[in-house]
């Protein structure tokens, strides 16, 4: 039963809550540890070209199911037609 032992414990990059997840199926976000943001995103929330260095030093961080659900609800509220 090696499949049952594949869960890990980590912190959600969004809400910082500790949760258990399967690393093969968890949703992740690429985060630059130097800025604490995804490469190509500014502190003001605007986009800029991501530098190769920022992408190279970035790592995938897990997102908990509660934050994913909140993000989906937010997206549906602002894009009711799905476009």
C-alpha positions as CSV (number, residue, x, y, z in Angstrom):
1,X,0.0,0.0,0.0
2,X,2.7,2.5,-1.0
3,X,0.1,4.8,-2.6
4,X,-1.5,5.5,0.8
5,X,1.9,6.8,2.1
6,X,2.2,9.5,-0.6
7,X,0.6,12.3,1.4
8,X,2.7,15.2,2.7
9,X,2.0,18.1,5.0
10,X,2.7,21.6,3.9
11,X,1.6,25.2,4.1
12,X,-0.8,26.8,1.7
13,X,1.0,29.6,-0.1
14,X,-2.2,31.7,0.0
15,X,-3.7,31.4,3.5
16,X,-0.6,29.8,5.3
17,X,-2.8,27.0,6.7
18,X,-1.1,23.7,7.2
19,X,-2.8,20.9,5.3
20,X,-2.2,17.3,4.0
21,X,-2.0,16.7,0.3
22,X,-0.9,14.3,-2.3
23,X,2.1,15.9,-4.1
24,X,1.1,14.2,-7.4
25,X,-2.3,15.9,-7.5
26,X,-2.1,19.1,-5.5
27,X,-2.6,22.4,-7.2
28,X,0.6,24.5,-7.1
29,X,1.8,28.0,-7.8
30,X,5.3,28.9,-9.0
31,X,6.7,31.4,-6.4
32,X,10.0,33.3,-6.5
33,X,11.5,33.1,-3.0
34,X,13.2,36.5,-3.4
35,X,10.0,38.4,-3.9
36,X,7.4,36.0,-2.5
37,X,5.4,36.4,-5.7
38,X,5.0,34.5,-8.9
39,X,7.6,35.4,-11.5
40,X,6.3,38.2,-13.6
41,X,3.9,39.6,-11.1
42,X,4.6,42.9,-9.3
43,X,3.6,43.9,-5.7
44,X,0.9,46.1,-7.3
45,X,-0.6,43.1,-9.1
46,X,0.5,44.1,-12.5
47,X,2.3,41.8,-15.0
48,X,5.8,42.2,-16.3
49,X,8.1,39.9,-18.3
50,X,9.5,37.2,-15.9
51,X,13.2,37.1,-16.0
52,X,14.9,33.7,-16.6
53,X,16.7,34.1,-13.2
54,X,13.5,34.6,-11.3
55,X,11.9,31.5,-13.0
56,X,15.1,29.4,-12.3
57,X,15.1,30.2,-8.6
58,X,11.3,29.7,-8.2
59,X,9.7,26.7,-6.7
60,X,6.2,25.2,-6.9
61,X,4.2,25.9,-3.7
62,X,0.9,24.0,-2.8
63,X,-2.5,25.7,-2.6
64,X,-5.1,24.3,-0.2
65,X,-8.6,23.2,-1.5
66,X,-10.3,26.0,0.5
67,X,-8.3,28.7,-1.3
68,X,-8.9,27.0,-4.7
69,X,-12.7,27.1,-4.0
70,X,-12.5,30.8,-3.0
71,X,-10.6,31.6,-6.2
72,X,-13.2,29.7,-8.3
73,X,-16.1,31.6,-6.6
74,X,-14.3,34.9,-7.1
75,X,-13.7,34.0,-10.8
76,X,-17.4,33.1,-11.3
77,X,-18.6,36.3,-9.6
78,X,-16.4,38.4,-11.9
79,X,-16.8,36.3,-15.1
80,X,-20.3,35.0,-14.9
81,X,-20.2,34.0,-18.6
82,X,-17.0,32.1,-18.2
83,X,-15.1,34.3,-20.6
